[in-house]
Amino acid sequence: MLPVASLLILVPLIFAAVTFFTKTKEQAAGLAFLGSLATLGLTLYAYLNFDSNTAAMQFFESIEWIPLLGAKYSVGIDGVSMPLILLNAIVIPFLILYSWKEEREAPNRFYGLILTMQAAVIGVFVALDFMVFYIFWELTLIPLFFMVNIWGGEKRAHASYKFFIYTHVASLVMLLGIFGLFYASWQQTGVPTFDIRELVGQFQFLGSGLLRNAIFLSIIFGFLAKLPIFPFHSWLPDAYTEAPTAGSVLFILLKIGGYGLFRISLPMLPNTGNPELMITVLGLLGAFSIVYGALVALRQKDLKRMIAYSSLSHMGYVLLGSAGFVALSVSGAMFQQFSHGLIMSIMFMSAGSIQTGTGTRIINNLGGLAKKMPMLAVLMMVGFMASLGLPGLTGFVAEFLVLAFSYVNLPGFVLLALLAIVITAGYHLWAMQRVMFGVYNEKLGDVRDISSLQVFSMAVIALLVVYFGWNPNPVLNMMITNSEAIVSFAAALGV
C-alpha cells in the first residue's frame, strides 16, 4: 500500500526545500503551487480510500526509531485527523494563488515557509508516537515566527516574539506532562513506550488521582494555549493582526491545539482524579471564551483585529463541545475546526485585500467599498454570514451541534454561550455595513477590485463553505464515528 501518511509530510517538505533555492518570485510561487497540488492529490487519494464507518487507524506505518526508549516512527490517519489534513490540503493551494501577484522581499523563503508549515501541521495530525508528535508540534513555531517577523506589520517583532515565547513555554509544560506519562507508565509496566494510544490507554492505571490530574493538566495546558482559549490567548490578537495575510491564514490552519484535545485529552479525561470537575472547568472556559471574544470583537476599530477576536470566540465552541462529552457535541467541536478554517481564510483574505487596496484597516475610515470592489463584497459577505452562523453555511452546522448537544450535560454554560449569538451577529453586520456599504469615502482614492486569481481563490473556498453547510456528511460522518468511540469509552467508565 502507498505510504500515504509519510508522503503527506515528505512531499511538501521536499518542495519547500527546493523552493528555498529558487531565484525568482515566479519560480518560487510556481514550485510551491505544484507542491501544494501534489499534497492535495495525495490527500484526495487518502480521502477516497478512507473508510468513514470505522474509528480504527488507517494508512498505518510504524518503524523502530529509538528501541531503548520505545520510540517509533508511527503515523496513521483516522476520522479525527482526515478532515484537518483535507482542510490544509484544500486551502494552501488557493492561499498560494491568492498571494501570487503580491510583491515582497525574499519570495523563495516566503513560499518555502508556507510548505514547511503545511508539512509540520500534517506531521502533527498523523503522528501516533509522542516523540514524533512533539517534534512536528515544535516545528510549526518556526515558519509562523518568521512569517510574522519578516513580512509582518509595524509591530511584527513584538508580535512574533510574544507568539513564540507564549506558545513555546506552554509546549514545554505539555512536554513535562508527556514525560510524566511516559515514566509513570514505564514504572507501571516495565516496558518503555512513547506510543500515544498505548500511553493514553495506560493512563487509567497510573498511581494516584493527583498524579493523573497533574499529567492531564500539563498536557491540556499546551493544547489550550495553542487553540487558543481564554485566558491563554493573549498572543493571538497581536500575531493574527501583525502577520501578513498568508500568515494569518496559516495561523487559522494551525488546528493542532483542538486536534490534541480530541486525540489525547478527551480519551484521558474520564480517568483523571476528578473528571466531573475537569469537565466543568473546560465547559466554563469554553463558554466564557465565546462571550469574551465576541464582546472584545465588538469594540475593535481595526477590521483584522476584530476578525482575530472573532476567531477566539469561535474556538470557544471547540472547547465547549468537547466538554459536552456527547458524541454529537464532540462531533460539532470537530466540525467547528474544519468550518472555522474555511470561513476565517475568507475573512482574513478579505481584510488583507482591503488593506492592500485602501491602505487602511480602520473600520471608520472605510465605507462604500462595494461600489469599487463588488467581487470582494460578495465573497466577504459569504465569509461574514458563515461566521455569524447563518443557516445553510458551515458555521451554523458546527454551532448548532455544539450548543444543542452540549446542553445535555452543560445546560448552564450553553445558556451563557447563547448570549454571544446576538453580539456576534451585531459586530459582523456592523463591520459589513461600515466597510462595504453606505457612502464611499473619497479620501481612499481610486480603489480597485481584487484580481482574478484572488477572486478565484476566495470563491472556491466560499463555495466549499456553502457545500459543506448544506451537506456536511462527507467529513461529519467520520467525525461522528470517532466521537462515538471516545464517548462510549467514557460511558463504560461511568463518566
N, C-alpha and C positions, 0 to 999 in steps of 0.2 A: 504493500500500500504506500502511496505517496506520503512522505513525512511532512504533511501539511503544516502542523503546528510549528515545526522548526523553520520551514521555508517562509512562513509568515513573519518570522523575525529576521531571517537572513537576507531575504530579498530587499526590503527597504534599507537594511544596514549596508549591504553591498553597494546599492545605488547611491546611498548617502556618501560612502567613502569615495566613490568615483566623482560624484558631484562636487566635492570639496576641491578637486583638482581641475575643474573646468575654467576656461579663460574668459568667457563672455556670459552676459545675462541670458541670452538665448540658449546657449549650451546648458547652463545650469538649470533653467526652468524646464527646458525640454527633457533633459535626463531625469529630473525629479518627477516630472509628469509621467514619463514612461515607467519609472519605478513604482509610482503610486498605482498606475493601471495594472501592472503585474501583480501587485499586492491585492488589488481589488479582484482580479481574475482568480487568484488562489482562494480568496475569501468566498467568492461565489461558488467555487468548486466545493469548498468545505460545507457551505450552507446547503447546496443542492444535494449533498450526500449525507446530510445530518439527519438523524432520527429524533424528532421532537417528542416522541412518546416515551422516551426513557431518560432517567436522570443520570445514567451511567456515563462515565468519561469516554469520549470518542476521540479518534485520531491520537491515541496514546503512544508516547515514546518514553523510554527510560534507558539511561546509560549510566553505569557506575562512574562516579566522579572522584569522591574522596572516601574510600571504604572505611578508613579509620573512624570517621565521624558519621558514617551512614548517609553521606550526602550524595545525591544522584542528580544527573540532568534529567528531570522528569517533566514532561509537558503533555498537555491534552486540552480538549475543548468539550464543554458541556453547555447546557442551556443558560447558565449564568454568564459565561464568557462569550458565547457565539454572538449575541446581539450587540455587545460592545465592540467586538472585533469588526462586525459588519458596519457599525456606526463609523468607526475610524476609517475603514477602507472606503466607505462611500464619500465622506466629507473631504478627506485630504486631497484627492484629485481636483475637486472643484475649488478648494482653497488655493491650490497652486494656479489654476486657471484665473481665479479672481485676482490674484496678485501679479499676473503675468506682465502687465504693462506698467507696473509701478517702478519708478526709478529709485534705487537705493545703493548704498555702498556695499561692496563685497557680496554680490548676489549668490556666488557659489557657496559661501558659508550660510547664507540665509536659507536657501533651499536644501542644503545638506542637513541643516539642523532640523528642518521640518521632517525629513525622512528618518533622522536619528530618533526624534521624538516618537514617531509612529512605531518604529521597531521596539523602543523601550516600553511603550504602553502596551503593545501587543504581548511583549515578553512577560509583563506582569499578569496579563489576562490568561495566558496559557501555562504559567509556572505551577507546578504541583510539588515543588520542593522549596522549603523556606529559604535556603541559600540562594537559589535561582531567583525566587520571588523578590528577595531583598536587593539583590544586585540590580535587577531591572527597575525596581522601585526607586532606588537612589539615582540611577542613570537618567530618569525623567527630569531630575533637577537641572542637569547640565544644559540641555538645549533651551529650556524655558528661561533659565538665568541669563544666558547670552542673548536670547531673543529680546528680552526686555532691556538688558544693559547696553546693547549695541544699537538697536533700532527703536528704542522706546522714546517716550516724550521727555519733557524738560526735567522731570523728577525721576528719570529712569534708574539712576544709581541707587537712590534711596529705596525705590520700589523693588528692584531686583535683589538687593542685599536683604531687605526685610523678608521677602518671599523665601529666599534661600535659608536664612537663619531660622525663621519660624518653623518651616516645614522640615528642615534637617534635624533640628532639636527634637521635634515630635517623632521623627523617624528613629532617632536614637533611643527614645523612650520605648517605642514599639520594638526595637531590636532587643532591648533588655527583657521585654516580655517574651519574645521568641526564644531567647537563650534560657530564660527561666523555665519555659515549657519544655525545651529540649533536655535540659539537665534533670528536671523533675521526672520526666518520662524515662530517661536513661536509668536513673536511680531505681525507678519502679520496675522496669522490665529487664534491665541489664543489657539492652541492645540499643545502641545509639542510632537515631534516625532524624532526618530533617523533613521527611515526607509529611506534607501538610495534612493529608487525610488521616494518616496514622496518628499524628500528634493530636489533632482535633478529637479523634476517637478515644485516645488515651487520656485526654483532659479530665474526664469524669472520674478516673481512678486515682487522681493525684491527691496527696495528703489532705490538708485541712481546707475548709471553705475559705479561710483568709488567704491562703496561698493561691487558690483558684481565682479569687476576686482580684488579687494583685496582678496576676498574669493577664487576666481578661481586660482589666482597666488599662494596663500598659499597652497592650496591643491595639485596643479600640481607640485609644488616645491618638495614635498615629493616623488612624483612618478618619477620625472626626476632624482633625486639623487639616487633612488633605481634602476632605469633602467639599468645602469646609462647613462647619456648623457653629452657631453662637455657643460659647464665647471664644472660639478658637479661629475666628475668621478675619482678624484684623489685617492680615497680609493681603486679603482678596481685593478690596476696592482699589488699593494703590497699584497692585500688579496688573489687574484687569484693565485699569484705566490708562496706565502708562505704556502698556505693551502696544506694539503695532497691531493692526487688525489681525494679521495672521497669528500673532502671538496670543491675542485674546481668544481666538477660535481654538488654538491648541490648548489653552487653559481649560476651555469648555470640554474638550475631548479627553481631558485628564480625569477619567472616571474611576481611577484606581482606589479612591477612598471608599466610595459606595460599593465597588466590587469587593473590597476587603471585608466590608460588613457582611455581604451575602456568602462569600466563600469561607470566611474564618469565624467572624464574631457571632453571627446568628447560630451556627451549629454548636458553638461553645456556650452560649448564653444560658441554656437550660441547666447546665452543670456547674454554674457558678454557685458561690455560697448563698447568695440572696437573689435568685432570678427575678422575683417579683419587684424588688427594689430597683434592679438594673433596668427592667422594662419601664418602670415608672420614670426613672431619670432620663432614659433615652426618649421616651414619649414627650416629656416636658421640654427637653432641649429641641426636639423636632418642631413641636407646636410653637414654641416661643420664637424659634428662628424664622418660621413662616410669617408671623406677625411683625417681628422686629425688622426683618428685611424689607417687608412691604412699607412699613412706616418710614424707614430711613430713605427708601427709594422715592417716596412721595415728596420729600423735601429737597431732592437734589436739583441743582441747576445745570449740571453737566450731563448731557444725554448718555454718554458712555458710562459714567459713574452710576447713573440711575439703573442702567441695564445690569451693572455689576451687582448692585444690591438686590435687584430682582432675581439674579441668579442665586444669591444666598437664600432668599425666601423660598425659591423652588427646591433647593437642596433640603430644606426642612421637611418637605414631603417624603423624601427618600428615607430620612430617619424616622419620621412618624409612621410610615407604612411598615418599616422594618420592626419597630417596636410593637405595632399592632399584632404581630405574630399570628395572623390568619393567612392562609395560603394566598388569597386574592389581594390582601393588603400588601404582602411582601411582593407579589407579582406586580402590583401597581407601583411600588417603590422601584422595582427593576425597570419597569416601562418608563417611569419618570426619568431615569437616567438616559435612556435611549431617546425619548422625546425631547428632553432638555438639550441634548447635544445638537439635534437638528434645529430646534427653534432658536437657541441662542447663537448659533452660527449665522443665521439670517440677521438677527438683531445687531450683532457686532459688525457684520459686514455693512449693514445699513449705516450704523454710526460712523464707521470708517469712511464710507463713501461721502457722507455729509461733511465730515471734517476736511476731506481732500477737496471736495467741490466748493465749499464755502469758506474754509479756513477757520471754522469755529465749531465747537460742540455745545456751546452755551444755548440752552433752550430758548431763553427770552430774546436772544439775538437772531433767531431764525424766524421762519414764518412763510407760509405760502409756497413752500418748495415744490408742492405737487404740480404747480404750473410750469416749473422749469425742469423738474425731474419726475415725470409721470411714471416711468417704469419703476424707479426706485420706490415711489409712493405705494404702488400696488404690492410690491414684494415686501416692503416694510410693514404694510398693513397686515399681510398674512402672518408674518412673524409676531407682531404685537397681539393680534387677535388670538393666535395659538397660545401665546404666553399668558394671556389673561384667562384662558380656559374656555374659549368659545366651543360649543358642541360641534362635532364634525371634524375637529382638528386634534392632533395628538395630545396636547396639553390637557384637554378635557378628559380623555380616556384615563390618563395617569392619575389625575387629581380625584376623579370620581372613584376609582378603585381604592385609592388610599383612604379617602375620607369615609366612604360608605362601609368599608370592611374593617378599618381601624376602630370604628365606633363600637364594634362588638366587644372589644376589651378595654378601649381607652375613650369612652364617650366624652369625658370632661375635656380632654386635650383636643379632640376633634371639634368640639364646640368652640374652643379657643381659636383653633386654626380657621374656622369658618369666618371669623371676624375679618380675616385678611382678604377674603374674596372681594368685598366691596372696595377695599383700599387698593387692591391690585388692579381692579378694573379702572379705578379712578386715575391712578398715575399713568397707566398705559394710554387711556383716552386723552388725558390732559396733555401728555407729551406729543401724541399724534396730532392733536388739534393745533398745538403751538408750533410744531415743526413743519408740518405738511400743509396745513390749511390756513385760512384767514388771508390777511393782506400780505403780499410779498414784501420783504424788507429790501428796498432798493440799494441799501448800503452794501449788500452782499455782491453786487455787481452782476456780471453775466455768468450765471451758473449753468453748467451743462449736465445733462443726464449721464448716468453710468454707462460704461462701454458695453458693447455686445457680449464680450466674454464674461463680464461681471453679471449682466442680465441672465445669461445662460446658466452660470454657476449658481446664482441665488435662486433662479426659477426651478432648477432641478430639485434643490433641497426643499423649496416651498411645496412642490408637487408631492414629495415624499411625506411632508407634514400632513398634507390633505389625504394622501393614500392611506397612510397608517392610522390616520384619525378615523377613517371610515372602515378600514379593515386591519385592525391591529394583530389579527391571528398569526400572520407569518412569523412574528417574533414573540408575541404574547403566549402562544401555546407552549413553547419551550420554557418560557419563564415560569408558567404555572406548574409544569411538570416538576421542575427543580424546587419551586417553592413548597409544593406539597410534600416533597421528600424531606425538606428542612423542618416543616411544621409537624409532620407525622412523627418524626424522631423526637421532637419536643413533647408531643402528646403522649408518647409511650413512656416518657419520664414523669408524666403528670403535671407538666407545666402548661 
